[in-house]
Amino acid sequence: MTFVPVLKDIPSKATDVSDWYQTACFKAELVSRMLVRSCFALRSFGCVLRERLQVELDVRFKAGGLKNTSFPLQILSAASQHAIFRILAFVTLSAALSSMFLPSVASASLIDARVNARTGGNRLDGAHKIARVIFAKVWPVQILKIRLDGVENHEIAGVLLEARDFHRALNWGDFSGEIEGVVSKIFAVRSVEEVDVWGVVPIPVAANAIVSGDYAVPTTRTVFSVTVRRADLAALGKRLVMGNGVYVESQWRRQTFGLMRSSSGDRARDAGGGTS
């Protein structure tokens, strides 16, 4: 089974080339937004794809008698700049499409890149084992971090999700289903006592704000969280529906999934901003 992207979520190239290009890169998780306006970070597995493309194209170019060089863009004609932009867009989008059509079992190099970039905790080897299983599947909600912390025979796993920019259109049931799926896999892979899941979204900050160190201002806010103990795994689906012991920021839920009042837990979240 392969992952099929929802093309309707990608703007039309004919309408807005820039929007189409950037959206494709974000959907494929090649890049992430940075705090500096109009700047993006090339993610680790995006680097893997770029390096592969660079090697392949380098061989083809040199086979045609071409040599590497560089040109300051400010002295190029507008036509030359446009041509270079089209080449870069083609190369990056090729990488994006390669990532979007990855099979359900991803290649070893991509899994390694994700595992190394998105794990943490004081039991890193265990976190790596969990992450290899989790990242072998392409999930609609982006997983930012997997942690494993322990003391003696006690271990707790944590999962951090980016609660926006989903890979496809989701409703609350889809989102809850991913939570159940990820938590179930972690319990199956590792004898942890509990799994904590957080969903976060970025917070806009001023251009001169301090974002690291002791005086750093917050750059994300938590909009979803749930703690699941192993003995309570079977009841997780019902908890997510009813909102029992689940924190959900009502504004985020309304904006992301629409207003739903199917249960008392939903009504409590809509009225008070969350349940815990």
C-alpha positions as CSV (number, residue, x, y, z in Angstrom):
1,M,0.0,0.0,0.0
2,T,1.4,3.4,-0.9
3,F,0.6,6.9,0.5
4,V,-1.4,8.9,-2.0
5,P,-1.2,12.7,-1.4
6,V,-4.4,14.8,-1.5
7,L,-3.6,16.9,-4.6
8,K,-6.6,19.2,-3.9
9,D,-4.7,20.6,-0.9
10,I,-1.9,21.8,-3.2
11,P,-2.6,25.1,-5.0
12,S,-2.7,25.2,-8.8
13,K,0.6,25.8,-10.5
14,A,-1.1,27.9,-13.2
15,T,-2.7,30.2,-10.5
16,D,0.3,30.8,-8.3
17,V,3.7,29.2,-8.9
18,S,5.2,30.4,-5.7
19,D,2.4,29.1,-3.5
20,W,2.3,25.8,-5.4
21,Y,6.1,25.4,-5.0
22,Q,6.2,26.2,-1.3
23,T,3.1,24.1,-0.4
24,A,4.5,21.1,-2.1
25,C,7.7,21.4,-0.1
26,F,5.8,21.7,3.2
27,K,3.5,18.8,2.4
28,A,6.5,16.6,1.7
29,E,8.1,17.8,5.0
30,L,11.2,19.0,3.1
31,V,11.3,22.3,4.8
32,S,10.0,24.0,8.0
33,R,9.2,27.6,8.8
34,M,11.6,29.7,10.8
35,L,11.0,32.6,13.0
36,V,12.7,35.0,10.5
37,R,10.2,36.1,7.9
38,S,10.5,34.4,4.5
39,C,13.3,32.1,5.8
40,F,12.9,28.3,5.8
41,A,15.0,25.4,7.3
42,L,15.8,22.5,5.0
43,R,14.9,19.4,7.1
44,S,17.3,16.5,7.5
45,F,15.5,14.0,5.2
46,G,15.0,16.9,2.7
47,C,18.8,17.1,2.7
48,V,19.1,13.4,2.0
49,L,16.8,13.8,-1.1
50,R,18.6,16.9,-2.2
51,E,22.0,15.2,-2.0
52,R,20.8,12.3,-4.0
53,L,19.4,14.6,-6.7
54,Q,22.6,16.6,-6.6
55,V,24.7,13.5,-7.3
56,E,22.4,12.3,-10.0
57,L,22.2,15.6,-11.8
58,D,26.0,16.2,-11.4
59,V,26.7,13.0,-13.3
60,R,24.3,13.9,-16.1
61,F,25.6,17.4,-16.4
62,K,29.2,16.4,-16.6
63,A,28.4,13.6,-19.0
64,G,27.2,16.4,-21.3
65,G,30.5,18.3,-21.0
66,L,29.3,20.8,-18.5
67,K,31.4,22.1,-15.5
68,N,30.3,23.4,-12.2
69,T,30.4,27.2,-11.6
70,S,28.4,29.9,-9.7
71,F,26.9,33.2,-10.7
72,P,25.9,36.2,-8.5
73,L,22.2,36.4,-9.1
74,Q,22.3,40.2,-9.0
75,I,24.2,40.5,-12.2
76,L,22.1,38.0,-14.2
77,S,19.4,39.1,-16.6
78,A,15.8,38.7,-15.6
79,A,15.5,35.8,-18.1
80,S,18.5,34.0,-16.7
81,Q,17.1,34.4,-13.1
82,H,13.8,33.0,-14.2
83,A,15.5,30.0,-15.9
84,I,17.5,29.3,-12.7
85,F,14.3,29.6,-10.6
86,R,12.6,27.0,-12.8
87,I,15.5,24.6,-12.5
88,L,15.6,24.9,-8.7
89,A,11.8,24.5,-8.5
90,F,12.0,21.4,-10.7
91,V,14.8,19.8,-8.6
92,T,13.1,20.6,-5.2
93,L,9.6,19.6,-6.4
94,S,11.1,16.3,-7.7
95,A,12.3,15.6,-4.2
96,A,8.9,16.7,-2.8
97,L,7.0,14.3,-5.0
98,S,9.5,11.5,-4.2
99,S,8.7,11.9,-0.5
100,M,5.0,12.3,-1.0
101,F,4.8,9.0,-2.9
102,L,6.9,7.0,-0.5
103,P,5.6,3.5,0.2
104,S,4.1,2.7,3.6
105,V,7.5,1.2,4.5
106,A,9.9,4.1,3.9
107,S,13.5,3.7,2.7
108,A,16.2,3.0,5.3
109,S,18.0,6.3,4.6
110,L,14.8,8.4,5.2
111,I,13.9,6.5,8.3
112,D,17.5,7.0,9.7
113,A,17.3,10.7,9.0
114,R,14.0,11.1,10.8
115,V,15.2,8.9,13.7
116,N,18.4,10.9,14.2
117,A,16.6,14.3,13.9
118,R,13.5,13.7,16.0
119,T,14.4,11.6,19.0
120,G,15.4,12.6,22.5
121,G,15.3,11.6,26.2
122,N,17.8,9.9,28.6
123,R,17.2,6.5,26.9
124,L,18.1,7.5,23.4
125,D,18.6,3.9,22.1
126,G,15.1,3.0,23.1
127,A,13.7,6.2,21.5
128,H,15.5,5.2,18.3
129,K,13.9,1.8,18.3
130,I,10.4,3.3,18.8
131,A,11.0,5.9,16.2
132,R,12.1,3.4,13.6
133,V,8.7,1.7,13.9
134,I,6.8,5.0,14.0
135,F,8.6,6.7,11.0
136,A,8.3,3.6,8.8
137,K,4.7,4.9,8.1
138,V,3.7,8.2,6.6
139,W,1.3,9.8,9.1
140,P,-1.1,12.6,8.1
141,V,-0.1,14.6,11.3
142,Q,3.5,15.5,11.4
143,I,5.5,13.9,14.3
144,L,8.1,16.4,15.5
145,K,9.7,14.5,18.4
146,I,9.7,11.1,20.1
147,R,11.2,10.9,23.6
148,L,12.0,8.1,26.0
149,D,12.9,8.8,29.6
150,G,13.4,6.3,32.3
151,V,14.6,5.6,35.8
152,E,15.6,2.0,36.7
153,N,12.8,-0.2,35.4
154,H,10.3,2.6,34.8
155,E,10.0,4.3,31.4
156,I,7.7,6.9,29.9
157,A,7.5,7.8,26.2
158,G,6.5,11.2,24.8
159,V,5.3,12.2,21.4
160,L,5.2,15.8,20.1
161,L,2.9,16.6,17.1
162,E,2.6,19.6,14.9
163,A,-1.1,20.4,15.2
164,R,-1.4,22.1,11.8
165,D,-0.2,21.8,8.2
166,F,-1.6,18.3,7.9
167,H,-0.6,16.2,4.9
168,R,-4.2,15.8,4.0
169,A,-7.6,17.1,5.0
170,L,-8.5,15.7,8.5
171,N,-11.6,15.6,10.7
172,W,-11.5,15.1,14.5
173,G,-12.0,11.4,14.0
174,D,-8.9,11.2,11.7
175,F,-6.8,13.1,14.2
176,S,-7.9,10.9,17.1
177,G,-7.2,7.8,15.0
178,E,-3.6,8.8,14.5
179,I,-3.2,9.4,18.2
180,E,-4.5,5.9,18.9
181,G,-2.3,4.4,16.2
182,V,0.9,6.0,17.4
183,V,0.2,5.2,21.1
184,S,-0.6,1.6,20.3
185,K,2.6,1.1,18.3
186,I,4.7,2.5,21.1
187,F,3.1,0.2,23.7
188,A,3.7,-2.7,21.3
189,V,7.4,-1.9,20.7
190,R,8.5,-0.9,24.2
191,S,7.4,-1.9,27.8
192,V,6.7,1.7,28.7
193,E,4.3,2.5,31.6
194,E,2.7,5.5,29.8
195,V,2.7,7.6,26.7
196,D,2.2,11.3,26.8
197,V,1.1,13.1,23.6
198,W,1.2,16.8,22.9
199,G,0.1,18.8,19.9
200,V,1.6,22.3,19.4
201,V,1.3,25.2,17.0
202,P,3.7,28.1,16.5
203,I,3.3,31.4,18.3
204,P,4.2,34.6,16.3
205,V,7.1,36.4,17.9
206,A,8.7,39.8,17.4
207,A,11.7,40.1,15.0
208,N,14.1,41.0,17.9
209,A,12.7,38.5,20.4
210,I,15.0,36.1,22.3
211,V,14.1,32.6,21.3
212,S,16.8,30.5,23.0
213,G,18.5,30.5,26.4
214,D,17.3,31.5,29.9
215,Y,15.4,34.6,28.6
216,A,13.7,32.9,25.7
217,V,10.1,33.7,24.9
218,P,7.7,30.9,24.0
219,T,7.6,30.0,20.3
220,T,4.8,27.3,20.5
221,R,1.7,26.7,22.5
222,T,0.1,23.4,23.4
223,V,-3.4,22.9,21.9
224,F,-3.8,19.2,22.6
225,S,-2.5,16.7,25.2
226,V,-3.3,13.3,26.6
227,T,-1.6,10.9,28.9
228,V,-2.3,7.2,28.3
229,R,-1.2,4.5,30.8
230,R,-0.8,1.0,29.4
231,A,-3.8,-0.4,31.4
232,D,-6.0,2.4,29.9
233,L,-5.1,1.8,26.2
234,A,-8.3,0.0,25.3
235,A,-10.4,3.0,26.5
236,L,-8.3,5.6,24.6
237,G,-10.7,5.9,21.7
238,K,-13.7,6.6,24.0
239,R,-11.7,9.1,26.0
240,L,-10.8,11.1,22.8
241,V,-14.5,11.1,21.8
242,M,-15.8,12.1,25.3
243,G,-12.9,14.4,26.2
244,N,-12.2,12.6,29.5
245,G,-8.7,13.5,30.7
246,V,-7.9,15.1,27.4
247,Y,-6.9,18.8,26.9
248,V,-8.1,20.4,23.7
249,E,-7.9,24.1,23.1
250,S,-11.4,25.0,21.8
251,Q,-10.3,27.8,19.5
252,W,-7.7,25.5,17.8
253,R,-10.3,22.7,17.4
254,R,-12.9,25.0,15.9
255,Q,-10.5,26.5,13.4
256,T,-8.9,23.2,12.5
257,F,-11.8,20.8,12.5
258,G,-15.0,22.9,12.8
259,L,-17.3,23.2,15.8
260,M,-18.6,19.8,17.0
261,R,-20.9,19.3,20.0
262,S,-21.4,15.6,19.9
263,S,-20.6,15.0,23.6
264,S,-20.5,16.6,27.0
265,G,-16.7,16.7,26.7
266,D,-17.0,18.7,23.5
267,R,-19.3,21.1,25.2
268,A,-16.9,21.6,28.1
269,R,-14.0,22.3,25.8
270,D,-16.0,24.8,23.7
271,A,-17.1,26.6,26.9
272,G,-13.9,26.6,28.9
273,G,-11.1,26.2,26.4
274,G,-10.1,22.7,27.4
275,T,-10.5,19.7,29.7
276,S,-7.9,18.0,31.8
